[in-house]
């Protein structure tokens, strides 16, 4: 069989010229005899040759491409080629990543086939793609960046959406300012005015004069609020502040006023004040209306709209109950999820592995479980080895004792699930690492299906927050391959009171991102929204500067809060919101970097965040001034600012 020849860069076949020379020098010319058999044979062979030649042409397999000019960059988050000039994609997948010359060469080949082949293509009307107009190249001028679709490694999208329909209490500096906001809310919201429970979130007693927890009596002091049912979540979602109406309803069930895993705050006379911390919050949850799928859809769509406008294409839902898992699966099956969601099963302190399976869907994935080990620093709930520096009577709260959470972790690991343990205080972090270490030892000596050391490492066990750590525990995390899922904006939110809580020695191991990196701990970055803002650029600024989100001031010397623990590399920070976050969620083969074959999730922003000549302050300011021009999910533009 005669070879078709190799296709060179001009789109011609190597053997084309030699065949032509042979035909010109031939001494014998045979008569043209055309019978019906010969004609049929010739037309069939001709068509077959044309089809095979067409089939193996270097047709450019792209439909759209973006390239940056000299001032911009495309950051791929791929270590071998982190910065490129052009990115192309077809349908939902990335089809080219590289420099402009290579892209233009391929485009030229596809647009300039051999003339007779182009005529044959038109005559035979093959059903394949057209040679012409296959690739539209958009050149992005200016000082901008193209990044992989950003990923929030730890957030609560439904709670954020729910908060948008309640009372926003962020930034309130007094009880009176909170009361004023609630009164204003019910005067503007007819549903809230008529009846029902008023929900709010974002209060922080550390902003009040005296920095003490408020009371139900204070909340119900206004004439319009006396009989109202009001439930307000603290900024960290680890405490409720309720009105007297709700407090009376909870106490009517005669709950125990003492509990090891939570606290019903009481006054000096032993009477509950209206503050419920950590597991005590369950008493309030029991009387709140249950969510419906209609609620969930409303909350998710609100959160997704905000996420996409900020370049976030994937969110890790850090506490996904069974009803919400079913909701996500249903939406995904209908191709109606507005963003990608990686779920963490939340069944409290019971094993529900018999009710849930791992999910690898279109946009919804699930293979991890969330276990809460302690509370939060702001509400004195983080479990510490030594008493709080500003509350000597407390060492915080273990939300479950070792006898509960260790066997639970072990059982989930044996079922093949990744375990993501919430641990903020140094005591909680040590106990989680101890549990992981013992699970490893158990698996090494077990014959269980999932019980090899390699399978343990492949579980990618995580600590959510990893906020206050002893140096020895950082070393253990690196040695064991434990992922730290941290939220840089937590440091900024806590910096005004964290040292009061921890003292001058323990604070050195708090929010210690640089020390974790030096111990070879992978950081997956997130926001924990709605605890802090949704914007990943606030997280990037916090990680890079350890300063509040204001433009730089030459008078402050450029130093951040405990500055040595900042993350010095913008690549490491962006990796934390992209490839490292996808690795922590078992999706790095699909998303998290810009590589041929991966899904076309990417974002275009108005600043080059990797400018080599930019100073530290200039980069910090650029991060703050960054806004998203366009967000692409599965190759489709889902947010458009100005392009």
Secondary structure by P-SEA (a helix, b strand, c coil): ccccccccccccccaaaaaaaaaaaccccccccccaaaaaaaaaaaaaaaaaaaaacccccccbbbbbcccbbbbccccccccccccccccccccccccaaaaaaaaaaaacccaaaaaaaaaaccccccccccbbbbbbccbbbbbcccccccccaaaaaaaaacccccccccaaaaaaaaaaaaaaccccccccbbbbccccccccccccccccccccccccccccbbbbbcccccbbbbcaaaaaaaacccccccccccccccccccccccccccccaaaaaaacccccaaaaaaaaaaaaaaaaaacccccccccccaaaaaaaaaaaaaccccbbbbbbbbcccccccccccccccccbbbcbbbbbcbbbccccccccccccccccccccccccccccaaaaaaaaaaabbbbbbbcccaaaaaaaaaaaaaaaaaaaacccccccaaaaaaccccccccccccaaaaaaaaaacccccccccccccccccccccccccccccccaaaaaaaaccccccccccccccccaaaaaaaaacccccccccccccccccccccccccaaaaaaaacaaaaaaaccccccccccccccccccccccccccccccaaaaaaaaaacccccccccccccccccc
